[in-house]
Structures are given as C-alpha cells and as structure tokens.
C-alpha cells in the first residue's frame, strides 16, 4: 500500500494561555479542535499498531472522522449542564467548523478537489443525532450504548473479509479506545470549565450549519 501522511501541521496552536483571560466560546471551540484532532489521529494510529488494517489513508480519514464526531458529542454532553444553551451551541459549532477545515485540508491531499467540508458537516450532524439517543452520566461518562454506537460507526469503515482482525474493532472501541478518548476529552473540558474562562455573552451568529440536538430529543429544527 502506498501511503501519504495524514497532515497534522495545524496542530501547532496556543492553548488557554494567560491566567484569567476570558475567551469567547468560538475561540475555545477552535482551541478544543486542536485537542480533538490530536486525540482522534492518535487513536487511529493506535488501532493500526494493534493490527487493525487500513486499506489506505482515505479509510484512515474515515475512521478519524468517526472519532471526531464522537468527541464533538462528548464535548456537547460535558458542557450541556454547565453552559447556557446559546453559548454551548456556539462552542460546538466553532469546534465542528474548525475540524471541518482540518478534514477538508487532509481530504484534498488524499482525494483532490471536492466538497469535503460539507461532507464532514453532514456526517457530524448525523452522528450527533444518533449519539443524542444514548445515555450519558455527568459523573461516570458515556453509557455502554454510546461506546457501542461509536464502535459500530468505526466498524462500518473497517470491516473487510480479508482483514480478519478488523471484525473485532467494535469491541476495541467499546472496551479500550472509547473510554480512553473520554478520559482525555473530560480532562480537557474540566480545564476549560474550571478556569471560568468562557465568555458567557450570547453569540450573535453561528459559523456553520451544525445542528446540536438536545440529548434524547433528536436534531434541532427537524
């Protein structure tokens, strides 16, 4: 298999620098995108190290996209009870929009020109809708069903008859990768929310058409 490197040049960014500095939800969402991409990318690499087989980097990007959708929903669930709805919506929208740009850059490198941004936003909206139906405890984190849902989404891209180890990918995500992703994102969100550094001023507008469903209520606007 000929490989091209999945780009990570955009991972050089400042995190919450400056004590007591208040940042907008949009700025915080952009900063969270740095963490989200790194976690999703490293998880995809870990799967390969565990003998799960990628056909090519296009398939690897499909898996990264699924992990990103899972992470965006985790950020939404963690912030759901701690931020006003309009600020939470802005945070998630900015996070998703920044990740869409990252994915667009990488898809362009692998597949060439195309509406890669819209494709990722569409995936994100579908996954947010699906994950919203799964249980989440603000102390314990995702329920069994949410990890299973994440594993199923990844499995759709990974299962091939000639790659026998890939059939176990759903268990790998449910038992190992999913909880590890949650631990990393929970820590990042705790740092954000505990500092009190989010500007709670209601945003004037959203950047992209990312519809954030209330958990268990489906997609807003449908």
VODOTI-814981 format. One line per 3 residues: for each residue x, y, z of N, C-alpha, C. Coordinates in pm, whole numbers, plus 32768, in hexadecimal, padded with zeros to 4 digits. Example, Ala and Ser with C-alpha at 12.3 -4.5 7.8 and 13.67 -1.06 7.14 Angstrom:
BEGIN
8527,7DC7,830C,84CE,7E3E,830C,8528,7EB6,830C  8505,7F1F,82C4,8557,7F96,82CA,850A,8003,8313 $
***
This chain:
BEGIN
8053,7F89,8000,8000,8000,8000,8057,807D,8000  803C,80D8,7FA4,8082,8157,7FA3,803E,81B5,8005  808B,81F0,805C,8050,8244,80C3,8078,82D5,80B1 $
801C,832C,80D0,803B,83B9,80E0,8023,83DA,8172  806A,843A,81A4,805D,845A,8233,7FE3,84B0,824B  7F92,8488,82AB,7F23,84DC,82D4,7F5A,8556,8319 $
7F38,85C8,82E5,7F79,8643,8314,7F51,8668,83A2  7FB1,86A0,83E9,7F97,86D2,8470,7FD9,8757,8487  7FFC,879F,841C,8045,881C,842A,7FF4,8885,8476 $
7F70,8879,846F,7F1B,88DB,84B1,7F10,88C2,8546  7F55,885F,857A,7F4B,8842,8608,7FA0,889E,865E  7FEB,88F6,861E,803A,8955,866D,7FE4,89D0,868A $
7FB6,89D8,8703,7F61,8A48,8727,7F6F,8A63,87BC  7F44,8AD7,87E8,7F4A,8AF8,8877,7ECD,8AC1,88BB  7EE2,8A8C,8932,7E72,8A5B,8981,7E41,8ACD,89D9 $
7E0C,8AB8,8A4D,7DD5,8B24,8A9E,7E46,8B70,8AE2  7E91,8BBD,8A95,7F02,8C07,8ACF,7ED0,8C87,8B10  7F0B,8CA6,8B7F,7EE8,8D21,8BC4,7E82,8D09,8C30 $
7EAC,8D17,8CAD,7E52,8CFF,8D1D,7DE4,8D68,8D20  7D6B,8D3A,8D36,7CFB,8D94,8D46,7CCC,8DD4,8CC5  7D01,8DAB,8C54,7CD8,8DE6,8BD5,7C55,8DA9,8BA7 $
7BF3,8DFE,8B8A,7B72,8DD0,8B5E,7B71,8DC3,8AC7  7B49,8D4E,8A95,7B43,8D37,8A05,7AB4,8D17,89DC  7A91,8D3C,8961,7A0C,8D20,8930,79FA,8C8A,891C $
797C,8C61,8916,7960,8BD4,88FD,799A,8BA9,8877  799A,8C04,8815,79D3,8BE4,8793,7A69,8BCC,879D  7AB0,8C1E,87EA,7B40,8C0C,87FD,7B5D,8B89,8847 $
7B0C,8B6B,88AC,7B20,8AEF,88F6,7B03,8A76,889F  7A9E,8A81,8848,7A80,8A14,87ED,7AF3,89F9,878E  7B32,8A65,875E,7BA5,8A55,8707,7C19,8A14,874F $
7C2D,8A37,87CD,7C99,89FA,881C,7C7C,8966,8836  7BFE,8946,8850,7BD9,88BB,8867,7BEE,8865,87EB  7BE3,88A3,8776,7BF8,8859,86FA,7C86,8822,86F3 $
7CE5,886C,872A,7D70,883E,8732,7D79,87BB,8780  7D38,87B8,87F3,7D38,8740,8846,7CED,86CE,8800  7C79,86EE,87C9,7C25,8688,878B,7C6C,8644,8717 $
7CAA,8693,86C0,7CEE,8655,864E,7D62,85FE,867C  7DAE,862F,86DC,7E20,85E3,870C,7DF4,855D,8748  7D8A,8560,8798,7D57,84E6,87D7,7D23,8485,876E $
7CD5,84B6,870F,7C9D,845F,86A6,7D0B,8425,864F  7D6C,8477,862A,7DDA,844A,85D6,7E2E,83E0,861E  7E50,83FA,869B,7EA2,839B,86E6,7E57,8318,86FF $
7DD3,8321,8711,7D85,82A7,8725,7D84,8252,86A7  7D77,8294,8633,7D7B,824B,85B4,7E02,8208,859F  7E6E,824A,85C6,7EF4,8210,85BD,7F00,8199,861C $
7EC8,81A6,8694,7ECD,813A,86F5,7E88,80BC,86C0  7E18,80CE,867C,7DD2,805B,8643,7E2B,800F,85E2  7E75,8058,8590,7ED0,8018,8532,7F3C,7FCA,857D $
7F6C,8004,85EB,7FD0,7FBF,863C,7F9B,7F42,867F  7F16,7F3A,868C,7ED7,7EC2,86C7,7EAD,7E5E,865B  7EE6,7E6E,85E4,7ED1,7E11,8574,7E4A,7E1E,852E $
7E07,7E8E,8540,7D92,7EAB,84EE,7DC4,7EEA,846C  7D89,7EC1,83FD,7DC3,7EDF,837A,7D76,7F4F,8334  7DC0,7FB3,8302,7D87,801B,82AD,7DAA,7FFB,821B $
7D49,8007,81C6,7D61,7FF3,8137,7DBA,8061,8100  7DA2,80DE,812D,7DEF,8151,8101,7DD2,81C4,8160  7E0F,8239,8146,7DFA,82AB,81A0,7D6E,82E7,8193 $
7D2A,82CC,8125,7CA0,82F6,811A,7C48,82B0,8181  7C5F,8230,8192,7C16,81E4,81F6,7C3D,8212,8283  7CBC,8230,8295,7CE8,8262,8318,7CA1,82E7,8339 $
7C91,833D,82D5,7C49,83BB,82EA,7BB6,83A3,830B  7B7B,833C,82D0,7AF1,8318,82F3,7AE6,82F7,8388  7B47,82AB,83BA,7B47,8285,8446,7B61,82FE,84A0 $
7BBF,8354,8478,7BD8,83CF,84C3,7B59,8423,84CB  7B10,842C,845C,7A94,847A,845A,7A2F,8443,84BF  7A28,83BF,84CA,79CB,8383,852B,79F5,83A2,85BB $
7A76,839A,85D6,7AA4,83BD,865C,7A8B,8450,867A  7A9B,84A6,8616,7A80,8535,862A,79ED,854D,864A  7993,8508,8605,7905,8518,8621,78E5,84EC,86B0 $
7922,847F,86DC,7911,844F,8764,7943,84B8,87C8  79B6,84F3,87AB,79F1,8557,8804,799A,85D4,880B  7969,8602,8799,7914,8679,8798,7899,8662,87F0 $
7860,85EA,87E7,77EC,85CE,883C,7813,85C8,88CF  7888,8592,88ED,78B5,8591,8979,78C2,861E,89AF  78FD,8677,8960,790A,8703,898A,7880,873E,89A3 $
7822,871F,894D,779A,8751,895C,775A,871E,89DD  7768,869C,89F6,772B,8662,8A6E,776A,8699,8AEE  77EC,86A9,8AEE,7830,86DA,8B65,7809,876A,8B84 $
77F7,87B9,8B1B,77D8,8848,8B2E,7743,8862,8B3C  76F0,87FC,8B23,7660,880E,8B1B,7624,884E,8B98  7650,8822,8C0D,7616,8853,8C8A,7668,88C3,8CC9 $
76D3,88ED,8C86,772B,8951,8CC2,7734,89D3,8C74  76FC,89D6,8BFD,76FD,8A4F,8BAC,7671,8A6E,8B7C  7650,8AEF,8B6F,75CE,8B12,8B33,75C5,8AD7,8AA6 $
754B,8AB5,8A7D,7539,8A6F,89FD,7577,8ABA,8988  7564,8B3F,8983,7596,8B8A,8910,762F,8B8E,890D  766E,8B8C,8982,7700,8B8A,8988,7733,8AFF,8966 $
76F0,8A9A,8999,7712,8A10,8977,7706,89F9,88E1  769D,8A2A,88A4,768D,8A1C,8813,7700,8A5D,87C8  772B,8AD2,87F4,779A,8B18,87B3,781B,8AC9,87C3 $
7832,8A92,8839,78AA,8A43,8853,78B0,89CA,87F6  7841,897F,87EE,783D,8908,879B,7848,892C,8708  7806,8997,86E0,780C,89C2,8655,7898,89E9,862C $
78DD,8A32,8681,7966,8A5A,8662,79C2,89E2,865F  79AF,8985,86BB,79FE,890A,86BD,79EA,88BB,863C  796E,88A6,8615,7951,885C,859C,7983,88A1,851F $
7977,8925,851B,79A3,8970,84A6,7A3A,8969,8494  7A83,8976,8500,7B15,896C,84F9,7B40,88DF,84CF  7AFF,887B,8507,7B20,87F2,84E0,7AFE,87D8,844E $
7A93,8815,841D,7A6F,8806,838F,7ADC,883F,8335  7B19,88AC,835E,7B86,88E5,830E,7C00,8889,8311  7C1D,884F,8386,7C8C,87F1,838F,7C74,8778,8334 $
7BF9,8743,833B,7BD9,86CF,82E9,7BDD,86F2,8255  7BAF,8767,8233,7BB1,8793,81A7,7C40,8797,8171  7C9D,87CB,81C0,7D29,87D0,8196,7D60,8745,817B $
7D42,86E8,81D4,7D77,8660,81C6,7D34,8613,8155  7CB2,8625,8147,7C6C,85E3,80D9,7C9F,8617,8052  7CBA,8697,804B,7CEE,86D0,7FCE,7D73,868F,7FAA $
7DC9,867E,800D,7E4B,863E,7FF5,7E3B,85B0,7FC0  7DD7,8567,7FF4,7DC7,84DB,7FCF,7D71,84C9,7F52  7D01,8511,7F49,7C9E,84FA,7EE2,7C99,8566,7E76 $
7CDA,85D8,7E91,7CD2,8646,7E33,7C5A,869F,7E50  7C38,86F9,7DF6,7BCA,8757,7E0B,7B45,8710,7E22  7AF1,874F,7E71,7A6D,8719,7E8F,7A2E,8766,7F02 $
79AF,874F,7F17,7969,8795,7F83,797B,8747,8005  79F7,873C,8030,7A18,86EA,80A5,79E2,8726,8126  79DB,87A8,812D,79AA,87EA,81A6,7917,87C8,81BE $
78C6,87D6,8155,7837,87B9,8162,7820,8727,8187  7870,86CF,814E,7864,8640,816B,787E,8624,81FF  78E4,8666,8238,7903,864F,82C5,7896,868A,831F $
7865,8702,82FD,77FA,873F,834E,777E,86E7,834C  7760,86AD,82D8,76ED,8653,82CD,76FF,85D8,8326  7777,859E,8325,7793,852D,837D,7783,8554,840F $
77B7,85C8,8431,77B2,85F7,84BC,7722,8606,84EA  76CE,8641,8496,7641,8652,84BB,75FA,85CB,84CC  7617,856C,8474,75D9,84E8,8482,7605,84A4,8502 $
7684,84AD,851F,76B7,8469,8597,7686,84AD,8617  767F,8531,8618,764D,8576,868F,75BD,854C,86AB  7571,853B,8643,74E7,850D,8652,74E4,8482,8691 $
753A,8427,865E,753C,839F,8691,756E,8396,8720  75DA,83DA,873E,7612,83D6,87C5,75B4,8414,882C  7561,8473,8801,7507,84B6,885E,74A4,8456,889F $
748E,83E3,885E,7431,8381,8894,7470,8327,88FE  74F3,832F,890D,753A,82D6,896A,754C,8317,89F3  7559,82C5,8A59,7562,82F7,8AE3,75ED,832F,8B01 $
75EE,8392,8B59,766A,83D1,8B86,7656,8401,8C13  76B3,83DD,8C6C,76AE,8407,8CF7,771C,846E,8D10  76FA,84DC,8D4E,775C,8547,8D5E,77C8,8525,8DC4 $
77B7,84BA,8E0C,7821,848A,8E65,7870,8418,8E24  782A,83B8,8DEC,786B,8340,8DB6,788E,834B,8D23  784B,83A4,8CDA,7867,83B4,8C4D,7807,8366,8BF5 $
7831,8341,8B7B,77D9,82FC,8B1D,77AB,8274,8B51  772F,8253,8B2F,76FD,81CF,8B4E,772F,8169,8AE9  7710,80EC,8B05,773B,807E,8AAF,770C,8093,8A1F $
7690,80C3,8A10,7657,80D5,898C,76A2,813B,8937  76D4,81A5,8976,771C,820A,8929,77A1,81D5,88F7  77E8,818B,8949,7865,814E,891C,784A,80E8,88AD $
77DE,809E,88BC,77BB,803C,8856,7799,8081,87D2  7753,80F0,87DB,772F,813D,8764,77AE,816F,871E  780E,81A1,876B,788C,81CF,8732,78D5,815D,86EE $
78D8,80E9,872F,7919,8075,86F4,78D7,804A,8672  7854,804F,8670,780A,8029,85F6,7829,8089,8584  7830,810A,85A1,784E,816D,853A,78D9,8157,84FF $
793A,8139,8553,79C1,811E,8523,79C4,809C,84D4  797C,8039,8504,797B,7FB6,84C3,7949,7FBE,8434  78EE,8019,8418,78B9,8028,8391,7928,8043,832A $
7992,8084,8356,7A00,80A7,82FC,7A71,803F,82FE  7A77,7FEF,8367,7AEC,7F9A,837C,7AD8,7F09,8354  7A5E,7ED8,8351,7A4A,7E49,833E,7A61,7E20,82AD $
7ABB,7DC2,8299,7AD4,7D88,8215,7AEF,7CF3,8227  7AC2,7CA4,81C8,7ACE,7C13,81D6,7B5F,7BE4,81E1  7BBB,7C29,819D,7C46,7BFB,819C,7C9A,7C38,820C $
7C59,7C83,8264,7CA1,7CBD,82D7,7C5D,7C8B,8356  7C7D,7C0F,837D,7C2F,7BCA,83E2,7C2D,7C11,8469  7C99,7C56,848C,7C9C,7C9B,850D,7C37,7D0E,8513 $
7C14,7D46,84A1,7BBA,7DB8,849F,7B2F,7D97,84D3  7B0A,7D17,84D3,7A85,7CF3,8501,7A74,7D0F,8597  7AE5,7D1D,85DE,7ADE,7D37,866E,7AE7,7DCB,8690 $
7AE1,7E20,862A,7AF7,7EAF,8642,7A8E,7EEB,869E  7A13,7EBB,8696,79AA,7EF4,86EA,79C9,7EDC,877E  79FE,7E66,879E,7A23,7E48,8829,7A99,7E9E,8855 $
7AF8,7EB4,87FB,7B6D,7F07,8819,7B43,7F95,883D  7AE5,7FCA,87F0,7AB6,8052,8809,7A64,8057,8889  7A0C,7FF7,889D,79B6,7FF6,8913,7A06,7FE8,8995 $
7A65,7F8D,8996,7AA9,7F69,8A13,7B27,7FBA,8A2F  7B69,7FEB,89C6,7BEC,802B,89DA,7BF0,80BA,89A4  7BE1,80C8,8921,7BF6,814B,88E4,7B8D,81B2,890F $
7B0F,8188,8913,7AA5,81E5,893A,7ABA,8220,89C5  7ACD,81CC,8A2B,7AE5,8202,8AB1,7B63,8258,8AB9  7BCB,8234,8A6F,7C44,8287,8A72,7C2B,830F,8A32 $
7BE0,8311,89C5,7BBC,8391,8987,7B6E,83E6,89EA  7B0C,83A9,8A2C,7ABC,83F5,8A8D,7B13,842F,8AFB  7B70,83E0,8B2E,7BC8,8412,8B99,7C17,848C,8B6F $
7C4A,848C,8AF5,7C99,84FD,8AC5,7C42,8578,8AAE  7BCC,8564,8A75,7B73,85D5,8A5A,7B38,860C,8ADB  7B18,85B4,8B38,7AE3,85E1,8BB9,7B49,8638,8C01 $
7BC6,8612,8BFB,7C30,8661,8C3B,7C3D,86EA,8BF8  7C3A,86EC,8B74,7C44,876B,8B2C,7BCE,87C6,8B4C  7B57,878E,8B52,7AE0,87DD,8B70,7ADF,880D,8C00 $
7B12,87BB,8C5C,7B1B,87E5,8CE7,7B76,885E,8CF4  7BE5,885B,8CAB,7C41,88CD,8CAD,7BFD,894B,8C7A  7BAF,893C,8C10,7B6A,89AF,8BD6,7B01,89E6,8C34 $
7AA8,898F,8C65,7A37,89BD,8CB4,7A60,89E9,8D40  7AC5,89AA,8D7A,7AEF,89CD,8E01,7B35,8A54,8E07  7B72,8A7E,8D98,7BB7,8AFE,8D99,7B57,8B74,8D93 $
7ADB,8B59,8D6D,7A7C,8BC6,8D5D,7AA0,8C23,8CEC  7AE8,8BF0,8C89,7B1E,8C46,8C20,7AC4,8C51,8BA5  7A4A,8C1B,8BAD,79F0,8C23,8B3C,7999,8C9F,8B48 $
7999,8CF2,8AE1,7944,8D67,8ADB,78B3,8D39,8ACB  785D,8D5B,8B2A,77D3,8D2D,8B29,7776,8D8C,8ADE  77AD,8DEE,8A98,775B,8E48,8A48,771A,8DFB,89D6 $
7696,8E04,89C5,7655,8DBA,8958,768F,8DE1,88D1  76AE,8D80,887A,76E7,8D9E,87F7,7680,8DD9,8798  76AE,8E29,873B,7654,8E69,86DB,762F,8E09,866A $
768C,8DB3,8643,7672,8D57,85D5,76CB,8CDC,85E0  76A5,8C74,8596,76F3,8BFA,8593,773F,8BF3,8510  77AE,8BA9,8512,7809,8BA7,84A0,77E0,8B44,8434 $
77A6,8AD3,845A,7783,8A69,83FB,76FC,8A2F,841F  76C5,89E1,83C5,7643,89A4,83DB,7652,8921,8425  7687,892B,849F,7694,88B5,84F4,7621,88B9,8559 $
75C8,885B,8550,7550,885A,85A3,756C,8807,8620  7563,8845,8693,7585,8801,870F,7505,87D1,8753  74ED,874D,8756,7473,871A,8793,747E,8716,882B $
740D,8727,886A,7409,870B,88F9,7412,8674,890B  745C,8644,896D,7466,85B3,8980,73DD,8572,898A  73C6,8510,8931,7349,84C7,8932,72D6,850A,88EA $
72EE,857F,88AD,7281,85C9,886D,7293,85D6,87D6  72FC,859B,879D,730F,85A5,870E,734D,8627,86E4  7348,8644,8663,738C,86B8,862C,7332,8733,862F $
7367,87A0,8660,731C,881D,8665,72F5,8848,85D9  7278,8870,85C8,724D,88A2,8547,720B,8839,84F1  720D,87BC,8519,71CE,8753,84CB,7146,872D,8507 $
***
